[in-house]
Amino acid sequence: MSEFARQEVLDKLREKCLKKSCGALKQLGCVFRRMDHDFSKKICFQELRQGLEVYGVDMSEEELRTLFDAFDKDKNEAIDFNEFMLALRPDMSQSRINVINEAFDKLDANGDGVLKVDDLKVVYKKNAHNHPMYQSGKWTEEQTLRYFLDSLDTPGTPDGMVTREEFQNYYAGVSATVDDDCYFDLMMRSCYGLYK
């Protein structure tokens, strides 16, 4: 199988996912986690087929095999979730990666490379207080910040910590819905209070 054929089927899956929404890649990750019946954090060919069917992505048997083989790097008949999701992440320009990293660095108050609720209490508290659930009294500040953190975390297994890679994966999906680099930069800077 040629590298061109592999890239073509990967692009087809990515396009189908992104047509659904900017959170579609994350939703696909949830589907795959549900298909991981033995909790091995890997999926076999049959689990891939079932996952894509549940998600509503139709692919021929040949396309599925090409896709599976492209991700099964060590040829052990299993695909690692993280490798799969990383490969699905759309390409981004360096300027987009830079502003995403700048936002992550701002949120990472203690500089340990992982976002936790304690980091958000330092730098994102004001935003939490503007959330309707907090303002209505239904959620505490902690619940509001945790909700935000979970939205960025790995789907299906939120652990209360968001790595730089998870943050980039989330914003790669958002990035795919924004055509213009300048607008994406403006959006990120506005959202996270990043000023040049």
C-alpha positions as CSV (number, residue, x, y, z in Angstrom):
1,M,0.0,0.0,0.0
2,S,1.4,3.4,-1.0
3,E,2.0,6.3,1.3
4,F,-0.4,8.3,-0.9
5,A,-3.2,5.7,-0.4
6,R,-2.7,5.9,3.4
7,Q,-2.8,9.6,3.4
8,E,-5.8,9.7,1.2
9,V,-7.9,7.5,3.5
10,L,-6.7,9.4,6.6
11,D,-7.7,12.7,4.9
12,K,-11.1,11.2,4.1
13,L,-11.7,10.2,7.7
14,R,-10.5,13.5,9.1
15,E,-12.8,15.4,6.6
16,K,-15.8,13.3,7.6
17,C,-15.1,14.0,11.3
18,L,-14.6,17.7,10.9
19,K,-17.8,18.1,8.9
20,K,-19.7,17.1,12.0
21,S,-18.3,19.8,14.3
22,C,-15.1,21.3,15.8
23,G,-15.4,18.8,18.6
24,A,-15.8,15.8,16.3
25,L,-12.3,14.5,16.7
26,K,-12.8,14.5,20.5
27,Q,-16.2,12.7,20.0
28,L,-14.5,10.1,17.8
29,G,-12.1,9.5,20.7
30,C,-15.0,8.8,23.0
31,V,-16.5,6.3,20.5
32,F,-13.1,4.5,20.3
33,R,-12.8,4.3,24.1
34,R,-16.3,2.7,24.3
35,M,-15.2,0.2,21.8
36,D,-12.1,-0.8,23.8
37,H,-13.9,-3.7,25.6
38,D,-10.8,-5.0,27.3
39,F,-9.6,-1.5,28.4
40,S,-6.2,-2.0,26.8
41,K,-6.2,1.5,25.4
42,K,-5.8,-0.1,22.0
43,I,-8.3,-1.1,19.4
44,C,-8.2,-4.1,17.1
45,F,-9.5,-4.0,13.5
46,Q,-13.0,-5.1,14.5
47,E,-13.2,-2.5,17.2
48,L,-12.2,0.2,14.6
49,R,-14.9,-1.0,12.2
50,Q,-17.6,-0.9,15.0
51,G,-16.4,2.5,16.2
52,L,-16.6,4.1,12.8
53,E,-20.1,2.5,12.2
54,V,-21.4,3.9,15.6
55,Y,-19.9,7.3,14.7
56,G,-21.6,7.2,11.3
57,V,-18.5,7.1,9.1
58,D,-18.9,4.7,6.2
59,M,-15.7,3.3,4.8
60,S,-15.1,0.3,2.5
61,E,-13.4,-2.8,3.8
62,E,-10.3,-1.8,1.8
63,E,-10.3,1.7,3.2
64,L,-10.7,0.4,6.7
65,R,-7.8,-2.0,6.2
66,T,-5.6,0.8,4.8
67,L,-6.5,3.0,7.7
68,F,-5.8,0.4,10.3
69,D,-2.5,-0.6,8.7
70,A,-1.4,3.0,8.5
71,F,-1.7,3.3,12.3
72,D,-0.6,-0.2,13.3
73,K,3.1,0.9,13.3
74,D,4.4,-2.1,15.1
75,K,2.2,-4.5,13.2
76,N,0.7,-6.1,16.4
77,E,-2.9,-5.9,15.1
78,A,-3.7,-3.1,17.5
79,I,-3.8,0.7,17.3
80,D,-2.8,2.9,20.3
81,F,-5.5,5.6,20.9
82,N,-3.1,8.4,21.4
83,E,-1.2,7.7,18.2
84,F,-4.5,7.5,16.3
85,M,-5.9,10.7,17.7
86,L,-2.5,12.5,17.1
87,A,-2.6,11.3,13.5
88,L,-6.1,12.6,13.0
89,R,-5.3,16.0,14.3
90,P,-5.3,18.4,11.3
91,D,-2.1,20.2,10.4
92,M,-1.8,23.7,11.7
93,S,0.4,26.6,10.8
94,Q,3.3,27.5,13.1
95,S,1.5,30.7,14.1
96,R,-1.5,28.8,15.3
97,I,0.7,26.4,17.2
98,N,2.5,29.3,18.8
99,V,-0.7,31.0,20.0
100,I,-2.1,27.7,21.4
101,N,1.2,27.2,23.3
102,E,1.1,30.8,24.5
103,A,-2.4,30.2,25.9
104,F,-1.3,26.9,27.5
105,D,1.7,28.6,29.1
106,K,-0.5,31.3,30.5
107,L,-2.9,28.8,32.1
108,D,-0.1,26.7,33.5
109,A,0.4,28.9,36.5
110,N,3.0,26.8,38.2
111,G,4.8,25.9,35.0
112,D,4.8,22.1,35.5
113,G,3.5,21.4,32.0
114,V,0.1,20.2,33.1
115,L,-3.1,22.2,33.6
116,K,-5.0,21.5,36.9
117,V,-7.9,23.2,38.7
118,D,-5.4,24.9,40.9
119,D,-3.7,26.5,37.9
120,L,-7.1,27.8,36.7
121,K,-7.9,29.2,40.1
122,V,-4.9,31.5,39.6
123,V,-5.4,32.7,36.0
124,Y,-8.9,31.8,34.9
125,K,-11.0,32.5,38.0
126,K,-12.7,35.6,36.4
127,N,-13.9,33.6,33.5
128,A,-15.4,30.9,35.8
129,H,-17.4,33.6,37.6
130,N,-19.0,34.6,34.3
131,H,-20.3,31.1,33.6
132,P,-24.1,30.9,33.8
133,M,-24.0,27.8,36.1
134,Y,-21.8,29.6,38.6
135,Q,-23.8,32.8,38.4
136,S,-27.0,30.9,39.1
137,G,-25.5,29.2,42.1
138,K,-25.8,25.7,40.7
139,W,-22.0,25.2,40.4
140,T,-19.2,26.2,42.7
141,E,-16.1,27.9,41.4
142,E,-14.3,24.5,41.6
143,Q,-17.1,22.7,39.6
144,T,-17.0,25.4,36.9
145,L,-13.3,25.2,36.5
146,R,-13.4,21.4,36.5
147,Y,-16.0,21.5,33.8
148,F,-13.7,23.7,31.7
149,L,-10.8,21.5,32.3
150,D,-12.7,18.3,31.5
151,S,-13.8,19.8,28.1
152,L,-10.1,20.0,27.2
153,D,-9.1,16.6,28.7
154,T,-8.9,13.3,26.9
155,P,-12.5,12.2,26.1
156,G,-13.9,9.3,28.1
157,T,-11.2,9.4,30.7
158,P,-10.9,12.9,32.2
159,D,-8.3,12.8,35.0
160,G,-8.4,16.4,36.1
161,M,-5.1,17.2,34.3
162,V,-4.6,18.5,30.8
163,T,-1.3,18.1,29.1
164,R,0.0,20.4,26.3
165,E,-0.7,17.6,23.8
166,E,-4.4,17.3,24.9
167,F,-4.7,21.1,24.8
168,Q,-3.3,21.1,21.2
169,N,-5.5,18.3,20.2
170,Y,-8.6,20.2,21.3
171,Y,-7.6,23.4,19.6
172,A,-6.6,21.5,16.4
173,G,-10.2,20.6,16.0
174,V,-11.3,24.2,16.6
175,S,-8.5,25.4,14.2
176,A,-9.9,23.2,11.4
177,T,-13.1,25.3,11.4
178,V,-11.3,28.6,11.1
179,D,-9.9,29.5,7.7
180,D,-7.9,32.5,8.5
181,D,-4.7,32.4,10.7
182,C,-5.2,36.0,11.8
183,Y,-8.8,35.4,13.0
184,F,-7.7,32.2,14.8
185,D,-4.9,34.2,16.6
186,L,-7.4,37.0,17.5
187,M,-9.9,34.4,18.8
188,M,-7.3,32.7,21.0
189,R,-5.9,36.0,22.3
190,S,-9.4,37.3,23.1
191,C,-10.4,34.1,24.9
192,Y,-7.3,33.8,27.0
193,G,-6.4,37.5,27.4
194,L,-3.2,37.2,25.5
195,Y,-1.8,40.6,24.5
196,K,1.3,41.3,22.5
